[in-house]
Amino acid sequence: MTLIADFTGQTALVTGGASGIGRAVARDFARAGARLIVADRDAIRLCETVAELAALTPTPVDGVELDVTDSARCDAVVAQCLAAGGGRLDVLVHSAGIGIERPFLDTTDAEWSRIIDTDLTGTFAINRAAGRVMAEAGYGRIVNLASTAGVAGGTGRAAYGAAKGGVIMLSRVLAVELAAAGVTVNALAPGAIETELVARMHSDTTRKVYRRAIPADRYGTPEEVSAAALFLASREAGYINGHVLAVDGGFLAAGVMHKD
Ligand SMILES: NC(=O)c1ccc[n+]([C@@H]2O[C@H](COP(=O)([O-])OP(=O)(O)OC[C@H]3O[C@@H](n4cnc5c(N)ncnc54)[C@H](O)[C@@H]3O)[C@@H](O)[C@H]2O)c1
């Protein structure tokens, strides 16, 4: 793949970096020369990922265990990034997240809390930790993984859609509050992307329904989302702020479609 930007000399933190979209983003940052810190709650897959990334770059890669629902740990990991990056954290791509497909009327209190705590409150905690040091430094790029489910209503997406809609609004408010400090905050809204999360969430029936609704007539790849993440994280994207970029094969643009 042709890289969109050079991140040599920059420090990047990727959460959820041990799988799927986050792992693809981490690979691209490694190839683009960033000093990389990959954070995930899955310690075993984190080790595998760091080994894979280390083979792609001469620049050191650190793996840190992090559950983003623990805000004190988010602060500690950002402090670790500063130490590793010689006092700077230039980029946060926040990809850690979980999903659920459950009709609203069947959603339990525990399911609701689990999704909101991880996907929305976790975004708050890691964005606040990174935003503070970036604002202090006068430079930063934050890219949050939202979802098309945070933009358009869909069956089974009560908790997930509410959390991702919250991620979008949180990103906009941070963009406004941090703009003067040289920090941009943007959100990505991927559609259906082939990852383990989707393998867990999408039944065969769901897949058929999605395919019909996607003009591109296919699911996307983690690498296609990563390309958008690196663009928004680049120095060159400095005047793009508070934006929600759909990476969805046209899903959100579509109305009635004749596909047969
Ligand atoms: N795959 C899709 O179709 C799709 C679509 C829209 C949005 N997204 C979003 O993109 C992001 C990445 O999704 P993915 O498809 O790569 O999923 P994935 O399951 O492949 O990877 C998610 C990673 O996040 C980690 N994680 C989960 N909870 C965590 C926590 N509390 N703290 C730290 N790490 C945690 C997991 O261990 C995993 O490594 C998620 O926020 C997801 O909601 C995915």
The ligand as an ORCA input file, in Angstrom:
! r2SCAN-3c Opt
* xyz 0 1
  N     -15.724     -4.110     12.234
  C     -16.709     -3.280     11.922
  O     -17.530     -3.555     11.024
  C     -16.857     -1.980     12.639
  C     -17.820     -1.099     12.139
  C     -17.983      0.126     12.765
  C     -17.216      0.451     13.854
  N     -16.291     -0.427     14.331
  C     -15.529     -0.021     15.496
  O     -14.156     -0.131     15.225
  C     -13.458     -0.457     16.426
  C     -12.597     -1.696     16.202
  O     -13.444     -2.770     15.876
  P     -12.901     -4.123     15.218
  O     -13.905     -4.545     14.235
  O     -11.495     -3.973     14.830
  O     -13.042     -5.099     16.483
  P     -12.087     -6.264     17.051
  O     -12.922     -7.029     18.010
  O     -11.425     -6.984     15.930
  O     -10.963     -5.426     17.839
  C     -11.277     -4.670     18.963
  C     -10.109     -4.680     19.920
  O     -10.473     -3.864     21.052
  C     -10.054     -4.523     22.231
  N     -10.883     -4.098     23.337
  C     -12.190     -4.350     23.556
  N     -12.584     -3.795     24.713
  C     -11.511     -3.180     25.229
  C     -11.290     -2.435     26.416
  N     -12.260     -2.255     27.315
  N     -10.062     -1.918     26.623
  C      -9.064     -2.122     25.740
  N      -9.205     -2.848     24.630
  C     -10.423     -3.365     24.367
  C     -10.203     -6.022     21.926
  O      -9.404     -6.809     22.783
  C      -9.777     -6.071     20.462
  O      -8.387     -6.319     20.357
  C     -14.523     -0.648     17.510
  O     -14.661      0.551     18.227
  C     -15.774     -0.914     16.700
  O     -16.945     -0.555     17.391
  C     -16.096     -1.650     13.749
*
